[in-house]
Amino acid sequence: MDAGATWTDRIAASPASAQLTYRVSGEGEGSVATRIRAGKHEFVVDEPGALAGDDVAASPVEYALGALISCQVVVYRLYAQALGIRVDEIDIAAEGDLDARRLFGIDESVRAGFSDIRLVITITGPETLERYDELRAAVDAHCPVLDLFANPTPVSAVVRKG
């Protein structure tokens, strides 16, 4: 049985099991780097030297684009199976435009985040382009990280003294 069907069956039997809370923590290290812990996984996020970092890892915005790509791949695979659309291989490239003037307090009128993100999805397999466009529409409607980028999400923050 595939993972998508297993989750669907579990959620159908217990809708409350669909409510997930993800927890990630981070600790600053080096100039501006952060060591991130997510469950049993750990990785480092940094900035290039031009943005005050030590360039020991990808930047936060590169990881954000990577999160979008990886979530897209997951959802493409799940919905390809659900819709009976054969996908042999999938490759996704992402580009995002960001104006760093806001980051450095130079121009408060520009957006701090991406002003535009472009994805190029290359799918190999026996289906027609129309079928792959149908799949893309399903992915766009169901991808959690795409939703995070495309729609406002409330964020609350509390500062504590350690």
C-alpha positions as CSV (number, residue, x, y, z in Angstrom):
1,M,0.0,0.0,0.0
2,D,1.4,3.4,-0.8
3,A,2.0,6.1,1.8
4,G,-0.7,8.4,0.4
5,A,-3.4,5.8,0.7
6,T,-2.2,4.9,4.2
7,W,-2.5,8.5,5.3
8,T,-5.9,8.9,3.6
9,D,-7.2,5.8,5.3
10,R,-5.9,6.9,8.7
11,I,-7.4,10.4,8.3
12,A,-10.7,9.0,7.1
13,A,-10.9,6.8,10.2
14,S,-9.8,9.6,12.6
15,P,-10.1,13.2,11.2
16,A,-8.2,14.6,14.2
17,S,-5.1,12.8,13.1
18,A,-4.9,15.2,10.2
19,Q,-3.9,18.0,12.6
20,L,-0.1,18.1,12.6
21,T,2.2,20.3,14.6
22,Y,5.8,20.6,13.4
23,R,8.5,21.7,15.8
24,V,11.9,23.0,14.8
25,S,14.5,24.8,16.9
26,G,17.6,26.8,16.0
27,E,20.7,28.0,17.8
28,G,22.9,30.8,16.5
29,E,26.6,29.9,15.7
30,G,29.4,31.7,13.9
31,S,28.7,35.1,12.4
32,V,25.1,34.7,11.5
33,A,24.6,30.9,11.0
34,T,22.0,28.8,12.7
35,R,22.1,25.1,13.6
36,I,18.6,23.8,13.0
37,R,17.1,20.8,14.7
38,A,14.0,19.1,13.4
39,G,13.3,15.8,15.2
40,K,16.3,13.6,14.7
41,H,17.6,15.8,11.9
42,E,20.1,18.6,12.1
43,F,21.4,21.1,9.5
44,V,23.1,24.5,9.3
45,V,21.8,27.6,7.6
46,D,24.2,30.5,6.8
47,E,24.6,33.5,4.6
48,P,27.3,34.3,2.0
49,G,30.1,36.6,3.0
50,A,28.4,39.5,1.1
51,L,25.5,39.2,3.6
52,A,27.6,39.0,6.8
53,G,27.8,35.2,6.8
54,D,30.6,32.7,6.7
55,D,29.1,30.8,3.7
56,V,29.3,27.4,5.4
57,A,25.8,26.4,4.2
58,A,22.9,27.6,2.0
59,S,21.0,30.7,3.1
60,P,17.6,30.9,4.7
61,V,16.0,32.0,1.4
62,E,17.7,29.2,-0.5
63,Y,16.4,26.7,2.1
64,A,13.0,28.3,1.7
65,L,13.1,27.6,-2.1
66,G,14.4,24.2,-1.4
67,A,11.5,23.5,1.0
68,L,9.1,24.6,-1.8
69,I,10.8,22.3,-4.3
70,S,10.9,19.3,-2.0
71,C,7.3,19.7,-0.9
72,Q,6.3,20.0,-4.6
73,V,8.1,16.7,-5.4
74,V,6.3,15.0,-2.6
75,V,2.9,16.3,-3.7
76,Y,3.6,15.5,-7.3
77,R,4.3,11.9,-6.4
78,L,1.2,11.6,-4.2
79,Y,-1.2,13.1,-6.7
80,A,0.4,11.3,-9.7
81,Q,-0.5,8.1,-8.0
82,A,-3.9,9.3,-6.9
83,L,-4.8,10.5,-10.4
84,G,-3.3,7.6,-12.2
85,I,-0.7,9.8,-13.9
86,R,2.6,8.1,-14.6
87,V,5.7,10.1,-13.7
88,D,9.0,8.5,-14.3
89,E,11.2,11.4,-13.2
90,I,10.6,14.9,-11.9
91,D,13.0,17.8,-11.6
92,I,12.2,21.2,-10.3
93,A,14.2,24.4,-10.5
94,A,13.3,27.5,-8.5
95,E,14.3,31.1,-8.7
96,G,13.3,33.9,-6.4
97,D,13.8,37.6,-6.6
98,L,14.5,39.5,-3.4
99,D,15.4,43.1,-2.8
100,A,17.9,43.2,0.1
101,R,17.4,47.0,0.7
102,R,14.6,46.2,3.2
103,L,16.8,43.6,5.0
104,F,19.5,46.2,5.6
105,G,17.0,49.0,6.5
106,I,17.8,51.1,3.4
107,D,14.3,51.2,2.0
108,E,11.3,50.3,4.1
109,S,9.0,50.6,1.1
110,V,10.2,47.4,-0.6
111,R,9.0,44.0,0.5
112,A,11.4,42.0,2.8
113,G,10.6,38.7,1.2
114,F,10.5,37.4,-2.4
115,S,8.8,39.7,-4.9
116,D,8.5,36.8,-7.4
117,I,9.2,33.1,-7.5
118,R,9.5,31.0,-10.6
119,L,9.3,27.2,-10.8
120,V,10.2,25.1,-13.8
121,I,8.9,21.6,-13.4
122,T,10.3,19.0,-15.8
123,I,8.5,15.7,-15.8
124,T,9.5,12.7,-17.9
125,G,7.0,9.9,-18.6
126,P,4.5,8.7,-21.1
127,E,1.7,11.1,-20.4
128,T,0.6,14.1,-22.5
129,L,1.5,17.6,-21.5
130,E,-2.2,18.1,-20.8
131,R,-2.2,15.3,-18.2
132,Y,0.9,16.8,-16.5
133,D,-0.8,20.2,-16.5
134,E,-3.8,18.5,-14.7
135,L,-1.3,17.1,-12.2
136,R,0.3,20.5,-11.7
137,A,-3.2,22.0,-10.9
138,A,-3.7,19.3,-8.3
139,V,-0.3,20.0,-6.8
140,D,-0.8,23.7,-6.7
141,A,-4.1,23.2,-4.9
142,H,-2.7,20.8,-2.3
143,C,1.0,21.7,-1.6
144,P,1.4,23.0,1.9
145,V,4.6,24.9,1.3
146,L,3.3,26.6,-1.9
147,D,0.3,27.6,0.2
148,L,2.7,29.1,2.8
149,F,4.3,31.2,0.1
150,A,1.1,32.2,-1.7
151,N,-1.1,33.1,1.3
152,P,-0.6,35.1,4.5
153,T,0.0,32.9,7.5
154,P,-0.3,34.3,11.0
155,V,3.0,34.2,12.9
156,S,3.3,35.0,16.6
157,A,6.6,35.6,18.4
158,V,7.6,35.9,22.0
159,V,11.0,37.2,23.1
160,R,12.3,35.6,26.3
161,K,15.4,36.6,28.3
162,G,17.7,33.6,28.8
